Amino acid sequence: MSGFGEETESFLRQLSAGNGRSNVTVADYRESLSIAAELFSSMGLSSFLEVRPDDARLLILKLGSSGSGHAAATVRSRVSALRSFYSFAVGKGFIASDPTDGIRLPRIPKRIPHTLTPDEMNSLLDYGAPSDLNPADLRDRAAFELFYSSGLRLSELAGLNLPDIDLRGLSVRVIGKGNKERIVPVTKTAREAIEDYLPLREKILAERGCPGETALFVSRLGRRISVREIEKRLKLLAERQGMDHPVHPHMLRHSFATHMLQSSGNIRAVQELLGHENLSTTQIYTDTDLSYIMRVYDSAHPHARKKPGDDA
């Protein structure tokens, strides 16, 4: 960082000593500042203290340009290091103001959740006849059917108590994030799976001497099943059912949301079902829904299926 080193070295020394940052963090900051220094040098600048707002904007454009190898998250990280340096420089009186202040950074695109198709969900949850299932599978079938039926979070599923489920009313009471309560519908398929499981639950609790256990889903020891165990059991199920890609618990929630949007198009209802406080959180599923719609369109519309040369 020739020409950029004196102030930055002072800043990095303060990071490791005064702020107690780890060596890894300091190394990341050093790398970010070195990259910024190279780009500023290519712009004819010889010091961070010469940088003006227009120079800072150009730096962000260069970092985010195609072929630069910097994703939006990386650009934000690089500029964050630069802003930390300028905060230090302003505090020390090296410069009067931060040239990066007020400059908008590239947005990090939201990842579209991975989902299963309705056919894949049916294949995953095809346990066969309840009479042929062992105790663990009987419980898992009930848990995973309810998971997908009601779009629950993993923690919400594990935290359910027996009084929370209303099989006659086909609903379940859920305590979500922020200790907020919501009532979510339950499918008849999930109800049947839970009805098949409940006698087993009673038997396990009686044998283990745990009559006061309130958890809906329990282990063979009569204790509330953990989120780790749910993850493990779903992974084993996916492997056993021959799924060609890994399946994690929240894929069931994501699939629930996507399938509901595909069928209803009612994003407000899906927001309520998922327990999202903000509609923007639910809107990520509209991207998934759109990709599904486009696949259906491409396969179904006569003109979309036309091949080059068909009009010749």
N, C-alpha and C positions, 0 to 999 in steps of 0.2 A: 504494500500500500504506500509506495513511494509518494511523498508529498501529502499523504493522508494520515500519516502514522502518529504524529505526536499527540494530537487530541484524542484519537481513537484508542491509543494504548493507555492513556490516562483513564479513559472511560472504561475499558475492559478491566483494568486493575481495580477500579472501584467496584465493578460488578462482582468480582470474585472475592474481594476483601470486605467492602462496606455492605454489600447486599447479600452476601453469602450464597451467591449462585453457584451451581455445580460446575465442574470442569466441562461437562458436556454442553451445558447452556452457554458458557462463555465461548466455547469452541464454535457453537452454532452462530453466535453473534459475530464472532471474528470472521467466519466464512461469509455471512451476509454482508458485512461491511466491506470485505475484500471485493466481492462481486460488484457492489455498488461503486466502489472506488474505480474499478476497471472501466465500468460503463461511463462514469462521470469523466474519467480521463479521456475516453474516446470522444467525449463531447467538448473537449478543450478545457476542462476544469482541472485545477491542480490541488484543490482542497475541498473538504466537505463544507468549510465555512464560506466558500464562494457560491454555493448552490442557491439558486432562486426557485420560487414555486414552479415556474415554467420548466426548469431543469428537472425538478422532482417529478413532475407529470410525465416528462419525456422518459425518465428512468423507468417509471411504472409501465409505460407503453413498450419499452424495450424488453423489460422482464417478461411481459405477457405476450410478446409477439410470437407468431407461429414459428416453430423451429428453435425457440429459445430453451425449450425443455423445462420451463417453469409453469407449473399448474397454478390455478388461482390461489390455492391454499399456500403454496410456496411463495408466491408474490407477496401475499399478505404477511407472511412470516418475515421475509426479507425487509419489507418496509417497516414492520414493527420494530425490528432491530435498529433501523435507521432513525425511527422516531424516538426510540429510547436514547440513542446517542444525542439527538438534537435537544431532548429535554435536559440531558446532562450539560450540553454546551450552553444552553440558555441560562441554566442555573449557575454556571461558572462565569457567565458574562462574556463568553467567547463570541456570541452572536446575540442580536436583539430579539429574534423570533425564529420559530421553527418553519422552514420552507415547505415542510410536508403537511403542515396544519391545514385541515379542511379539504385535503385532496381525497377524493373518493377512490376506494380500492375495488378491484374486481370482486364480484360476488362469487362465493363458492357454490357451485351448482348442487342442488339436493340430489342425493342418490335415490333412484327409483327402487323401492323395496323389491326384493326377489319374492315371487309368488308361485304358487302351484295352480295349475288349471283345475277346473272342476273335476275332470276325469282323473287327474293325478291325485286329487284329494280323495276321491272315491276309492282309488286303488290303495292309497296309503292306509285308509281307515277300514279296509275290508278284512276284518278279523275272522270272519266265518261265524258259525253258530256259537252262541254264548255257552252252550253246554259242552263245547269242545275246548274252552279256554281255561288256562291255568289261572290261579288267583291274581298274579301280577298283570296278566293280559286283560283280565276282566276289569281290573281297576283302571289300567291304562286306556282301554277302550272308552270307558266312561269319561275319563279326564280329557282325552284328546277330542272326543266328540263335543264335549262342552266347550273346550277351548275354541274350536272352529265354529261351533254353533253360535257363540255369543261374542266372538272377537275380543277375548280377554287378553290382558297382559300376562306374562308368565308369573309375575309376583302376585297378581290378582287371583290367578288359578290356584296357586299354592296356598294362598291365604284364605280361601273359602272355608266357611264353617257350615255344618249341617243345616242350621236354621236359615242360612242364606238362600238355600235352594227351595223354590216353590214348584214342585212337580205338577201339582194340580193346575196352578195358574200359568205354567210354562214360563217361568221367569227366574232370574237369579239376582240377588242383591250384591253389588260389588262396591268395595271401598278402593277407590283409585288414588291417583296422585293428589297430594295435598289433602288427603283424608276425605276426599269428596265421594259422596255416595251416588250411585246411579242404579237403576233397575233395567236389566237387559233381558230381552226375550230368549227363550230356550227352544230349540227345535224338538219335535216329537222323537226324532232319532236319538238325540242326546238324552231325552227323558227316559227312553227305553233302556239305554245303556246304563244310566245311573240306577234305574230300578233293578237291573240285573246285578249291579255291584253292591248295593246297600246291604243285602243279607250277608255278604262276605265281610263287609266292614264291621257289622255287628259281631260276627263270629270272631274276627281277629281281636277286637277290643275286649270281648269276653274272655278269650283264651289268654290274653296278655294282662288281664286285670286292669284295664284302662277304661272303665265305663264312663268316666267323665270327660273323655277326649271329645272336643268339639270339631276338630278338623274334618272336612268332608273327605279328603283323600289322604289315606294313611299308609304307612309302610307295613311290612310284615311284622314289625315290632310294636305296632299300635301307635306310632308317633306320626305327626304331620309330615307328609312327604316334602322333601326339599326341592328347591328349584334346580339344583344340580342333578338330582335323581330324575326329575322330569326331562331335563335335557338329555341325559344318558339314555333313558328309555325310548325317547323319540328317535334318537340316532340309531338305536338298535332296530327299532321298528322299520325305519326307512331302509336300512340295509337288508332286513329280512324280506321286505316287500319288493326288493329289486329296484329301488329308485336309483336313477342314473346320476344323481347329484346330491350333495349333502342337504339335509333338512334340519333346520333349527326351529325352536319353538315359536319365535315371532313370525316365521313364515306362515303359520296358521292364522295369526291375527292379520297379517298383511293380505293373505288370500281371502279371508273373510271380508275385509274392507273392499278389495278389488271386485270380488264377485257381487257384493251388494251394490256397488256403483254400476257395474255392468248391467245388472238387472233392473235397478230402479232409477239411476241417474240422479238420485236425491242426495246431494252431498251434505246437506244440513242434517238429515236423518242419520247418515253414517257418522257425522261428527258427534252426535249425541250418543250413538251406540258405542263408539270408541272411547268416549270420555275425553275428547280433545277440548281444551279450553279455547283455543284459537282455530278458526276455520283454515288458516294458512297451513296448519299442521296436517289437516285432512286433505288439502288440495294436492299433496304429492301423489295421492292415489289416482288423481285424474290423469296424470301422465301415464301411469300404468294402464288405466282404462283406455286412453287414446291409442296406445300401441296395440292393445287387443282389438279395438275397433278397426284400426287400419289393416290388421291381419285378416279380419273377417271380410273387410271391404275388398282387399286384394284377391281373396280367394273366391268371393261371391259375385262381384260386379262383372258383367259380361265384357265391358270394355277394358276393365282393369286386367283381365286375363288374356287379352289379345296379345299375340306375339308380333314382333317386328316382321313386316312383310305381308301381314294378313290382308292389308288393304291394297296390295299391289295387283 
